[in-house]
Amino acid sequence: MNSLLYGLFSLTLTNLGDYSAIAIHAIAFSMCVPISYFLQRDFTFRHSGAHRQSAIRFLALMTVLFLVGLFTVEVANWLDLTRYAGIAMVILIIPLTSFFAMRFWIFR
């Protein structure tokens, strides 16, 4: 679900204006973080533990994933790929990494 939202936000920003690929990633990713936390916590993993520890770990993970996404966008730029290819690369890389981190570290 989060990947779908990220893709929709990114594509919307790409088509609305002349934003840099990094700005598009930063805005779209930031918009997805709070939505993702509550959907992952309450529906995907049905975690009933305290919010404090899971929220801190989730924000740490999101920071790392944001940086991975920035790196991915930069690689796409360096390879002279389109912004759409960069968005697709982020959508492919981030979900797998985040699922396993959430399953075995954040919402265990």
Phi, psi and omega per residue, in radians:
M1 nan -0.759 -3.126
N2 -1.112 -0.666 3.120
S3 -1.125 -0.673 3.097
L4 -1.108 -0.797 3.104
L5 -1.090 -0.764 3.112
Y6 -1.036 -0.796 3.124
G7 -1.068 -0.771 3.130
L8 -1.133 -0.796 3.109
F9 -1.088 -0.756 -3.118
S10 -1.137 -0.794 3.134
L11 -1.137 -0.676 3.098
T12 -1.081 -0.832 3.133
L13 -1.131 -0.652 3.113
T14 -1.090 -0.709 -3.088
N15 -1.470 -0.322 -3.100
L16 -1.473 -0.566 -3.034
G17 -2.707 -3.069 -3.110
D18 -1.737 1.069 3.126
Y19 -1.522 2.640 3.056
S20 -1.254 2.783 3.127
A21 -1.068 -0.625 3.131
I22 -1.191 -0.729 3.107
A23 -1.108 -0.733 3.116
I24 -1.060 -0.808 3.128
H25 -1.072 -0.798 -3.100
A26 -1.085 -0.801 -3.112
I27 -1.177 -0.869 -3.096
A28 -1.105 -0.762 -3.132
F29 -1.100 -0.784 -3.133
S30 -1.086 -0.624 3.125
M31 -1.207 -0.494 -3.083
C32 -1.461 -0.407 -3.009
V33 -1.019 -0.950 -3.106
P34 -1.149 -0.633 3.108
I35 -1.108 -0.797 -3.121
S36 -1.079 -0.742 -3.111
Y37 -0.993 -0.904 -3.067
F38 -1.231 -0.653 3.094
L39 -1.162 -0.773 3.141
Q40 -1.152 -0.786 -3.076
R41 -1.148 -0.843 -2.994
D42 -1.534 -0.542 -3.041
F43 -1.917 -0.877 -3.078
T44 -1.201 -0.855 -3.052
F45 -1.851 -0.157 3.129
R46 0.802 0.868 -3.096
H47 -1.396 2.266 -3.119
S48 -1.946 0.115 3.141
G49 -1.293 3.130 -3.122
A50 -1.123 2.514 3.123
H51 -1.170 -0.619 -2.990
R52 -0.966 -0.976 -3.090
Q53 -1.170 -0.784 -3.120
S54 -1.168 -0.632 3.129
A55 -1.170 -0.719 3.123
I56 -1.125 -0.788 3.117
R57 -1.140 -0.696 3.133
F58 -1.083 -0.785 3.123
L59 -1.129 -0.633 3.075
A60 -1.113 -0.785 3.105
L61 -1.091 -0.759 -3.126
M62 -1.110 -0.603 3.089
T63 -1.108 -0.812 3.120
V64 -1.109 -0.779 -3.132
L65 -1.160 -0.591 3.064
F66 -1.069 -0.783 3.125
L67 -1.155 -0.664 3.063
V68 -1.097 -0.727 3.099
G69 -1.111 -0.736 3.084
L70 -1.059 -0.781 3.108
F71 -1.047 -0.747 3.133
T72 -1.093 -0.764 3.105
V73 -1.096 -0.722 3.119
E74 -1.141 -0.687 3.083
V75 -1.085 -0.755 3.099
A76 -1.057 -0.731 3.087
N77 -1.118 -0.775 -3.119
W78 -1.083 -0.640 3.103
L79 -1.396 0.016 3.140
D80 1.067 0.660 3.073
L81 -1.517 2.839 3.103
T82 -1.235 2.857 3.072
R83 -1.077 -0.596 3.125
Y84 -1.115 -0.657 3.098
A85 -1.153 -0.694 3.082
G86 -1.089 -0.748 3.100
I87 -1.074 -0.786 -3.138
A88 -1.091 -0.696 3.125
M89 -1.088 -0.749 3.118
V90 -1.108 -0.751 -3.128
I91 -1.111 -0.520 3.122
L92 -1.409 -0.628 -3.032
I93 -1.456 -0.822 -2.991
I94 -1.122 -0.800 -3.057
P95 -1.042 -0.737 -3.136
L96 -1.115 -0.795 3.130
T97 -1.084 -0.812 -3.074
S98 -1.197 -0.655 -3.131
F99 -1.039 -0.861 -3.104
F100 -1.177 -0.650 3.100
A101 -1.150 -0.705 3.134
M102 -1.213 -0.703 -3.085
R103 -1.169 -0.730 -3.000
F104 -1.841 -0.114 -3.116
W105 -2.213 -0.858 -2.993
I106 -1.473 -0.923 -3.019
F107 -1.966 0.764 -3.120
R108 -1.358 nan nan
